[in-house]
Amino acid sequence: MYKLPIDIDIETKEILKSAIIANANLAQLRATLNRLPNPRIILNAITLIEAKESSEIENIITTFDDLYKELTLKDTMYPSAKEVLNYRKSIIEGRRLVESSGFISTNMIAQIHHIIEPERGSIRKTLGTVIMNSKTKEIIHTPPQTEKEVRDFLANLEEYINNHEDDIDPLIRMAVIHMQFEMIHPFYDGNGRVGRVLNLMYLFLTKKLEVPILYLSRYIINNKEVYYDLLKEAGESTEAVTKFILFMLDAVNVTSVETMQFVEEVLKSFEVTTDLIKKELPKIYSRELVEAIYYEFYTKNEYFAKELSVSRNTATTYLKSLEKIGILKSEKIGIEVIYKNLRLFELTGK
């Protein structure tokens, strides 16, 4: 392995051209998000989608339905859902840590790992770790082995992350940071998910994102074999690093466009729902009511009452009225009655 900065040109014409397009798409995504009446109504959906798809890369499979029930009911019936929700929590905490400190440290990365894998310890201390293709069992990369080596490489990565003296585009640097972190592979498990949270943290740090709305995991899932092949090549030759950078920039390009489309669909759905409530339930309509419906995929009486500052009886009346006109659908689980936002479920395609 090599330490950063790598002694190669990471600003080739091809890379710079791709970075320009990625920055333009990311800026357009931020502008699209600003059209929402309240950005909060999209954040839960997007962070949940990212958490689900990032976890699928690690073969942690769950359904949106299980996720929403775990989130709403705090039910231990859904262990995979709990792991996914830990990842979602790590995204939110990563943003908070960067905002409060203005830098990214090894300790912060370890904190994120502890949220994602609370039972899996911290920095590796034992030898023998390799990165392996889960399908072919081929060894892709042998990371640093001793704890001292791992910590030395992490210290070097931390210095690179927080050095803003050069004028290299942050999206290019993000790709290098992601590659290096994955090749260090500092933890026994959860490295992939931590690395993808680190992407978002770096974009917060460099002001490329204000909120975690870019979910790269779908692109990696769709190109998983290419991703691992490029990681292997980059570990063997510095010349192959440029290919990995181009892959990550393409991930930003494609993901920005897909996320914009999703935000546009939510905007359209929000307005259709607004019009329907104004027409069918004008006495209870308010902008806050529609936002409360879209804040989460599932809701229940106590959440709705709190969001709208109304009594539980009034919240129940609202929820039942919204179910009658086909916006929500109730489901009884044990003693709890929860309400599913049918429109948001339709947008996820699940």
Secondary structure, DSSP 8 states (H G I E B T S, - for coil): ---SS-SS----HHHHHHHHHHHHHHHHHHHHHTTSS-THHHHHHHHHHHHHHHHHHTT----HHHHHHHHHH--TT-HHHHHHHHHHHHHHHHHHHHHHHSS--HHHHHHHHHHH-TTS-SB--SS---EE-TTT--EEE----SHHHHHHHHHHHHHHHH---S---HHHHHHHHHHHHHHH--BSS-HHHHHHHHHHHHHHHTTS-SSS----HHHHHHTHHHHHHHHHHHHH-GGGHHHHHHHHHHHHHHHHHHHHHHHHHHHHHHHHHHHHHHHH-TTT--HHHHHHHHH-SEEEHHHHHHHHT--HHHHHHHHHHHHHTTSEEEEEETTEEEEEEHHHHHHHT-
